[in-house]
């Protein structure tokens, strides 16, 4: 991937990206989706990039998949489909597009390529990794199988293609309990998120054993943080992601996947809400829920924040950053993901 100066020099030679009050006004309909969290001066700077990207998408027959943790100008400004990692990858299967830009982290781009092998998948920054996905390798799966012979391996979709390929079935944070419960063995191996596994174990009769990985965003929260916040802000609804430690989840009013959190806030519409997850998520749903006051804290994912409008425009312009997955690995990984999809449908999820 080119360095930032090369990216800027290349783009400036082909596009007028100077801040434009007129363009910002012309694109007021897009800005209306984020005006609670993006200031007017910032929108004046973002608008030329948003227009250039959306124009180039049409030329390339491209779509952009925007994860819930993207910043608002990406999430609302240029993304064609938004959601959690599996939701957006599955959406990509159904679109008539030649090119897919993954506005997220690298394992998500791999998953998209696995599910859409015939399409060109672009990653705006190859260094946008994931502490959780990088905490385990296929050798780690072999290690767990040796330790617990015969136990099926249920792997979180937040993993590399190699790890998915070495597993029996995948899961998401929203279906993990049901997938684990559906396994025939009394002992089930979960990888790589120790906290998701522990939270699943608290809801399952299975003996859940796990790999000691974690997300650098969610592991930072503590139960004392939540207790302190309740004392400072009584009446605030505390809503935690299951990648948080179990004592944090126990302290929260609700725990669920990213899609589950959005549904809960949308249905409940609390006066105040604190999302115990990556903080861009609250920004991205704030304009849809003006009656909800989203309050701190804010732990940001440094990997997600590597993705920017200028990097998205650059890869669409140059077609650099193409993600490839070895076909043999992709076939096995696809089977693990497809088993999850088929079982989820069977269970009515």
N, C-alpha and C positions, 0 to 999 in steps of 0.2 A: 504494500500500500504506500502511496506517495506521502511525503511529509506535508505538513500543513501549509508551508509556503508554496510548494509546488501546486497544491490543490488550489490555493487562492490565485496564484498567477494564471493557472489554466482557466479557471472560471472567469476571471476578469477579462481575459482575452476574447471570451465568447458571449458573455452576458452582462447586461447593465444591472448591477446588484447594489447600486447606491440607494441609501434610504429614500423612500418616496412617499410623502404625505398623500399625493394624489392616488397612487396605487393602493395605499392603505385604505383610503376612502372608497375606492372602487370595489374593494374586496371586503366591505363591511359585513357581508353575510357570513363570511368565514370567521372574521374576528368576533362576531357575536357569540360564537361557540366557546370563546375563551376569555372574554373581556373582564371577567371577575378576577382572573389570575395573571393576565398579561397586560402590562401597561400600554397606553397608546404610543409612547415613544418607542417601546420595544417592537410593537406591531409595525410601525413605520420601517424599522430595520428588517423585520422578518418578511414583510409582504413581497418584496422582489424575489426572494428565494422561493417562497411558496408558489408564486406564479410561474417561475421558471421550471420548477419541479413538476407542477401539474401539467404544464404545456409539454414537457419532455416525456411525461408518462404516456400521453396520447400518441406521440411520435413513435415511442418504443413499444407500444402495446404492453405497458407495464402496470403493475399494481404494487402498492406499498402496504406491507403488513405492520401495523403499529401495536407494539405491546403496551399493556396498561401502565408500564413504568416509564414510557417515553415522556419527554417534556411536552407541554400543551401545544406548542407551535408545530410539532411533528404529529402528535396524536390527532389534533383537530384540523391542522392545516393541510397535511398532505397524505395522511393514511386513508386507504380505501377500506380496510378491514381492521378492526381493533378488538382486543381481548387478551386472554391469557395465551401461553405459548402454544398449546394444542388447538385451541379454538381457531387461532389465525392460520395455523398450518393446515387445518382441515378445510377452512374457507378457500385456501389457495387451490385445493384440488378441484373446486367447482367453477373457477373463473376461466374465461377464455382469454388468457394472457400468455405472452411469450416470455416475459421477464417478471421476476418477483424480487422486490427489494425488501430485505428483512430489517426493519427498524426494531432491533432487539439485540440479543447477544448471540454468540456463535453457535451454541448448541441448538438454538431455535432455527437458525438458517440450515443446519444439518437436518433437522427434523423436516423442514419444508422440502428440502431436496430429496429426502427419503420418500416422502409422500408424493412428490411431484418430480420424478426423475427426468422427465422429458423437458422440463422448463429450466430456464437460466435463472439461478438464484444468486443475487448480489448481496454482499455484506459490506456496509459502508465503512466499517473499521474492523479488520481481522483481529485486532487486539481486544475487542470487546468480548471478554471471556465471562466466566462465572465461577466463583469460588466453590460453589456446591458441585457443579458439573466436573470441575477439575480435581475434586477431592477423591475421586475413585477412577480406576482403570479396569479393563477387562481382567487383569491379573487379580485385582481386588475381589471380583466376582468369583473367580476360581478359589481364592482363599476362603471365602465364606462358604462355598459349596463343600470344600474339604472339611471345614469345621462343623457343618451341619448337613451330613449326607442325606440326600433325598428331599431336602426342603426346597420348595420352589422359590425362585428369586423374583420378587416384585420390585421393579425399578421405576423410580420417579422419572417422568418425562424430561425433567431438568438434568439431562445427562448427555454424554457424547454418543455418537452412533456406535462406536465400539462397545460401549457399556450396554446399550440397548440390545445390540446383537448377541451379547453374552448372557442375556437375561431370558426368563421364561415369559414374562408379561410386563407391560408398563402400567403405570397408574398416574393420576393427577391428584392434586390436593383435594379435589371435590369428590373423587370416587375411590380414594385409597382404602377407606374402611370396607366398602362393599367388595372391592377386588380382593383384598386380603381374606375376608370372610368366605369368599367363594372358592378359595384354594382348598384342595382335598386334604392336604397335610395339616397336622396339628401345629407344626412349627413352620413359620413363614419368614424368609429372609427379606428384609426391606433395605434398599440402598437408594441414594447415599445419605439421605437426610435423617440424622438421628432424632431430631425433634419431631418431624412429621411422623416417624415410626413410633416414637413414644406416645404421641397424641393418638395415633391409630390404636396402639395397644390398650390405651385407656378406654377405648370404645369397642374392643373386639375380645372374643373368647380365645383367639389364637395366641400361641406363644410367639410373639413377634421379636425377632432378633435383628440387629441392624448394624450397618456400617457407620462409623463415627464422623460423618460429614455434616456440614452446616452452611447456612447462608450468612455472609458477613453483614448483611443488613438486619436480618431478623434475630440473629443471635445476640445482638447488642441490647435488646430490650430486656428489662428485668421486671419481676413482679413488684418490686419496691417502686420502680418508676411509675407503674400504674396506680399503686396505692397513694403515692405522693400526688399524682395528678388528680385523683378523685378528691383529695383533701383541698387542693388548690382550685379545682373547677368542679364543684358538686353539680350533679345532674348531667354531666357529659357521658354519652354512651361510648364505651371503650370496645373496639372491634379489632380482633387479632387474627392474623394469618397463622395457619397451623405449622408453618416453618419456625414459629417462635417456640421457645422452651415451654414445656408443659405447665410450669407454675405461672407463666405469663398468660397462657391460654385459660387456665383456671381462674385467673383474676379478671379476665375480660367478661363483658356482657354477652358477646357473641364471638364465635370463631368460625372462619370459613375460607374457602378459596377466593381468589380475586373476583371471580364471577359471583360467588356466594356473598361476598362482602358488598358488592355493588347492588345485588338484589335486596339484601337486608336493609341497606340504607335507603334504597328507593322505596321499598315497601313501608318501612317504619317511619321514615322522615323525622328522625329525632331533631330536637332544637339544636343540640350540639353533638358533634361526633368526633372522636379521635381514632384514626385508622392506624393500627399498630402494624405497619408494613412500609413499603417504599413510598416516600412522600409524594411522588408525582401522581400517584393514583388518586389522591384526594383532589389535586388540582384539576385532573382530567374529568372528574364527574361533578365538580363544583358548579359549573354553569347550568347543568341539567337539574340541579337541586338547590335553587337559590334560597329555599327555606331552611337549609341545613348550614350551620356554622361549623366548618371544619377547622379544628384547632390542632396545635402541635401534638406530638413532637415531629421531627423530620429527619429520618435516616435515609440518605440517598445512596443508590447503588453507583459506585464509580465506573463500573463497566457499562451500564446502560447509558450513562451520561457521556460516553465516548461518541455516541451517535448524535450527529448534528445535521441541520439543514444543508450546510455546505458540503458535508461528506456524502449525503444522499444525492445531492445534485451532481457531485463529481463522479460517483460510480455510475449514475445513469448516463452521464455525458460520455465517459470513457469506456464503460462496460468492464472496468476493472473490478477486482474483488469477487470473482466468481467462485462459488462454493461447490466443491466436488466431494462425493462420498464413494469409496470403492464399491462397485456393484455387488460383490459378494457380501460385504458388510451391510450394505443397504438392504439387501434382501432379508437378512436375518433380523435386522433392526425393524424393518417394516412389519415383519411377522409378529414381533412383540407388541408393536403399537396396534396392529390390526386385531390381535387377540383381545386387547383392552377395549377397543371400540366395539367388537362383536359381543363381548361379555357385558359391557355397559348397556348395550341395546337389549340383550337378553334379560338383564336385571331391571330394565325399565328406567335406567338413569338418564 
